[in-house]
Amino acid sequence: MKLFVGLGNPGAKYAGNRHNIGFMALDRIAADHGFSPWKSAFKGTLCEGRLGAEKVLLLKPATFMNLSGESVRAAMDFYKLAPADITVFHDELDLAPGKCRVKAGGGHAGHNGLRSIHQHLGTDAYARIRLGIGHPGHKDAVAAYVLHDFAKADQDWLDDLLRGLSDGAPALADGDAARFMNAVALRTAPPRSSTGTPEKASKPAAAADPAPEDTRTAMQKLMDKFR
């Protein structure tokens, strides 16, 4: 059994925030792969289903970002999971918008959700899916930036990324990070055809019917001109 955790803040006020891209990823996976309805559990909302041959739990902590670890620890203890069974989807300031990276272990890099999970699991030995949202350019602007909704201009790349995450979810559950990343790339950076299909030659415009021969005499043409 695997546990996928999406990080974000609960409530409609935060639903479209950049900080909530982890929630968005799990919502897309659940919808695309026929998971059970969401239910309240472990200080969050939980649903379950199968990705390939693997049973997978999806968890969205409802503790707010800074206390995410409480929810993750409760679910991990109940299902007797190890940190290696857990994958966390979260926003990443240090990646360009739409980029995705898989990371195993390592520090929390100041991300409050990861910091809380570190504290409650007592280890960093869980996988992370780092989802690029870009950086506002100055550290003083970070809080407002992550707690602001994605712009309308972001919607195309965001949808491509979420679709790619869902496409690759079975590979991720199976532990195949390379195949997962390939599925994401096929959505976010689809390959161009090396041969290219030549454009069909446009049909020539139909030739106009020839004008009927003018059989009038010179006098008749002159008289018609002044009618």
Secondary structure, DSSP 8 states (H G I E B T S, - for coil): -EEEEE----SGGGTTBGGGHHHHHHHHHHHHTT----EEETTEEEEEEEETTEEEEEEEE-S-GGGHHHHHHHHHHHTT--GGGEEEEEEETTS-TT-EEEEES---TT-HHHHHHHHHHS---SEEEEEE----SSGGGHHHHHTSB--GGGHHHHHHHHHHHHHHHHHHHTT-HHHHHHHHHHHHS----SS----------------------HHHHHHHHT-
